[in-house]
Amino acid sequence: MVVFAITRAGYLELEPIIKTLKYPVWVGAGVLSNSELTELRHLGLNLTNFSYSIEPNNMETILDALADISAHHPGHRIWLECQPE
């Protein structure tokens, strides 16, 4: 399983699962500060942050991001935060 948090609110909702360190996590740009990214990686979290922000209702950007995540984690289920209109 891979966790994909698009917003800070979404990250915070998933934080108890994320902090188990069991699952790779991907976040949009700006979801976490540089110091938070560094701290989580230091704890051993497999964490990737996109260089661009992703809106939870922009399905085109979300699908592009999912393709990138799938390329890095083939065969894994991706748990996604989104808010379709």
C-alpha positions in Angstrom: 0.0 0.0 0.0 1.2 3.5 -0.8 -0.3 6.6 0.8 -0.9 9.7 -1.3 -1.8 12.8 0.6 -2.5 15.9 -1.5 -3.3 18.4 1.3 -2.0 19.1 4.8 -5.5 18.3 6.2 -5.4 15.0 4.3 -1.9 14.2 5.7 -3.0 15.0 9.2 -6.0 12.6 8.9 -3.7 9.8 7.7 -0.8 10.7 10.1 -1.5 7.8 12.6 -1.2 5.3 9.7 1.8 7.2 8.2 3.7 7.3 11.4 3.7 3.5 11.6 6.4 3.7 9.0 5.0 0.7 7.2 3.9 2.4 4.0 5.6 4.6 1.4 4.1 8.1 1.4 3.8 10.7 -1.4 2.7 14.3 -0.7 2.1 17.3 -2.9 4.4 20.3 -2.7 3.8 22.4 0.3 2.0 19.8 2.3 4.9 19.4 4.7 7.7 21.9 5.5 11.3 21.1 4.7 12.0 20.5 8.3 9.0 18.1 8.6 10.2 16.2 5.5 13.7 15.9 6.9 12.5 14.8 10.3 10.2 12.1 8.8 12.9 10.8 6.5 15.3 10.7 9.5 12.7 8.5 11.3 12.9 6.1 8.4 9.7 7.0 6.5 9.9 6.3 2.8 8.6 9.8 1.8 8.5 11.4 -1.6 7.3 15.0 -2.2 6.1 16.2 -5.6 7.7 19.5 -6.8 4.3 20.9 -7.6 1.1 21.4 -5.7 -1.9 19.2 -6.4 -5.4 20.3 -6.0 -7.8 17.6 -4.5 -10.4 18.3 -7.3 -8.0 18.4 -10.3 -8.4 14.9 -11.6 -6.0 15.4 -14.5 -3.1 16.3 -12.2 -4.1 13.6 -9.8 -4.0 11.0 -12.5 -0.6 12.2 -13.7 0.7 11.9 -10.1 -0.8 8.4 -9.8 1.0 7.3 -12.9 4.3 8.6 -11.4 3.6 6.8 -8.1 2.6 3.6 -9.9 5.9 3.7 -11.9 7.8 3.7 -8.6 5.6 1.2 -6.8 4.3 -1.2 -9.4 1.6 -3.6 -8.3 0.9 -1.6 -5.1 -2.5 -0.3 -4.1 -2.5 3.5 -3.7 -4.7 5.2 -1.0 -5.5 8.6 -2.4 -7.0 11.7 -1.0 -9.2 13.5 -3.5 -12.3 15.6 -3.5 -14.2 15.2 -6.8 -16.5 18.0 -7.8 
